[in-house]
């Protein structure tokens, strides 16, 4: 026996709202307060309700959306976006780039005007905005950041294995006082994955996990690294190594340590995650960072391929592509100094 199809009026009844109010949450969100909108989208997600929309012919175009242009075109995701654009061009797929800010009331025009066949969502997105996009009945691929409890195709690097590898490398060098700086709160799925790799490596080596060895920074706000470094240095026993959640945090931590007269790697080894490339004229001047390499071109290519696949087959079950990382050992990790 087939399950009863959820309808808009069922959503309205469960929330104690009128069907018109629920409809306005989709079509005129400025008229509905944010808390009510969130309740509508959460229940739609939980119940599997997605609005039916009339489909025009294909546009042969995909959209690339970030929560802001800073995320889409800056740092890590700049390289991923470049790969997406180049690979889509080779496949003769047109691309549009836009942003969808956390507090935007209106959906991006590429969505409302029906200009694209599907979207790649780059980096961090609010849960509400992802659920709003999902209600547009467009194929979506999350690139970089899973959203817990929202079933969507997702492409991410293997943070757990990458951080495990750099932590294992430090352990093999003889480090026992290994701390870590995360890129977000501990419940964040990316942070949780990378922290699992760190914890597993310590447990495998028979070292007790200490909550005080974790300091929190923010992937998107490097000014937060100073407090994280300060917390780790304030411990009774100064760490001999710091595992950082990304290269940008690692480079910032190195600069802060050097400003305090602490040598890297002689006094404290530092590792990163991403292995971001630099222009040739900068390469000789940056610290030679030990890191877990992410194949940024592959990340972009896989996101395009997955999106093309679900545009052709929208009923395909959501799944998560986890791409491998590679340990790259350079000059910021050495055995701990023995007095």
Buried (B, 14 or more C-beta within 10 A) or exposed (E): EEEEEBEBEBBBEBBEBEBEBBBBBBEEBEEBEEEBBBBBBBBBBEEEBBEEEEEEEEBEBBBBBBBBEBBBBBBBBBBBBBBBBBBBEEEEBBBBBBBBEEEBEEBBEBBEEBBBBBBBBBBBBBBBBBBBBBBBBBBBBBBBBBBEEBEBBBBBBBBBBBBBBBBBBBBEBEBBBBBBBBBBEEEBBBBBBBBBBBBBBBEEBEBEEEEEBBBBBBBBEBEBBBEBBEBBBEBEEEBBBBBBBBBBBBBBBBBBBEEEEBEBBEBBBBBBBBBBEEEEEEEEEEBBBBBBBBBBBBBBBBBBBBBBBBBEEEEEEEEEBBBEBEBBBBEBBBEBEEE
